[in-house]
Amino acid sequence: MNVLIVYAHTEPQSFNGALFRTAQETLRAAGHSVQTSDLYAMKFDPVSDRRNFTTVKNPDFFKQQIEEMHANESGGFAPDVEAELRKLEVCDLMIWQFPLWWFGVPGILKGWVDRVFAMGRTYGGERFYENGVFKGKRALLSLTTGGPGTAYEKGGWNGDIHAILRPIQRGMLRFVGFDVLAPHIVYSPVRISAEERTAALDAWANRLRRIEHEQPVEVGEY
Ligand SMILES: Cc1cc2nc3c(=O)[nH]c(=O)nc-3n(C[C@H](O)[C@H](O)[C@H](O)COP(=O)(O)OP(=O)(O)OC[C@H]3O[C@@H](n4cnc5c(N)ncnc54)[C@H](O)[C@@H]3O)c2cc1C
């Protein structure tokens, strides 16, 4: 498989950094081809505006989706956006590695989606959800939290983690056609023991060794 890992953590020595390296090493050892987008290391610009394009459809009024469709027809995406689009288009499996921030993805990763998931190229017309552009590809969220697992159960003080992840899993990944695999969540790596952290990294590696046999999950009904 061609795997793309999009990684959003500033600190290489973080637990997210360890999960990111574990995934790369495990998947390569299993014979997969791995590309990465290490967003902070790349200094990926998350601000979405005219900088997304080398072309201009309407110089007087900026409407992003109109410019996206025009750029798609005329080869007018900015080089940093085009490079990410190409990684997306060749991957069979995409993994996002990130810490949960404000019940969502860090801003740099949200900005990556805002700029790269372009209308006309990644969705549009009748091409979304089960008929989406990326039909047949799979995606997986690998995330960590500050709060413990009990806080993210139904009725817990933060509420059901699946409801929190729905805007990401359905509104972003499934919308453009990805089949979504069950999220991989390490709750509160700061508070668990060193042994538990090592076990969590082993569990991630073990899951990835069999990842091509996994079936997608439903991401609609929460
Ligand atoms: C802006 C912001 C918003 C946030 N919003 C939320 C929120 O909505 N909900 C929520 O629950 N939390 C939230 N948090 C907390 C955040 O999700 C956690 O701090 C984060 O997920 C922890 O992951 P980390 O990789 O940063 O951990 P780290 O603190 O980097 O790592 C934890 C421990 O793992 C150790 N470690 C690193 N590598 C290894 C290794 N190879 N083997 C063993 N141990 C290792 C580290 O040394 C450290 O002791 C927020 C934080 C911020 C800054």
The ligand as a Gaussian input file, in Angstrom:
#p B3LYP/6-31G(d) Opt

LIG

0 1
 C       -4.331000      24.179000      22.487000
 C       -4.607000      22.889000      23.215000
 C       -5.890000      22.398000      23.219000
 C       -6.164000      21.190000      23.852000
 N       -7.443000      20.699000      23.825000
 C       -7.714000      19.504000      24.392000
 C       -9.037000      18.950000      24.319000
 O       -9.965000      19.501000      23.737000
 N       -9.248000      17.756000      24.945000
 C       -8.251000      17.082000      25.592000
 O       -8.502000      15.994000      26.114000
 N       -6.986000      17.570000      25.642000
 C       -6.699000      18.757000      25.048000
 N       -5.410000      19.237000      25.076000
 C       -4.357000      18.386000      25.642000
 C       -3.621000      17.585000      24.530000
 O       -4.533000      16.826000      23.783000
 C       -2.593000      16.658000      25.157000
 O       -1.647000      17.458000      25.836000
 C       -1.881000      15.807000      24.113000
 O       -2.808000      14.966000      23.448000
 C       -0.811000      14.921000      24.726000
 O       -0.041000      14.335000      23.713000
 P        1.504000      14.734000      23.525000
 O        2.044000      13.969000      22.383000
 O        1.626000      16.227000      23.440000
 O        2.079000      14.217000      24.906000
 P        3.525000      14.500000      25.569000
 O        3.311000      15.397000      26.746000
 O        4.519000      14.894000      24.547000
 O        3.927000      13.028000      26.011000
 C        3.447000      12.390000      27.166000
 C        4.563000      11.617000      27.760000
 O        5.023000      10.616000      26.836000
 C        6.444000      10.565000      26.899000
 N        7.025000       9.953000      25.714000
 C        7.452000      10.541000      24.577000
 N        7.983000       9.629000      23.751000
 C        7.882000       8.430000      24.372000
 C        8.251000       7.115000      24.014000
 N        8.854000       6.823000      22.850000
 N        7.979000       6.116000      24.872000
 C        7.378000       6.369000      26.043000
 N        7.013000       7.604000      26.459000
 C        7.274000       8.624000      25.629000
 C        6.812000      12.031000      27.084000
 O        8.122000      12.161000      27.573000
 C        5.793000      12.472000      28.109000
 O        6.203000      12.167000      29.411000
 C       -5.121000      20.456000      24.485000
 C       -3.815000      20.982000      24.477000
 C       -3.561000      22.174000      23.856000
 C       -2.154000      22.726000      23.864000

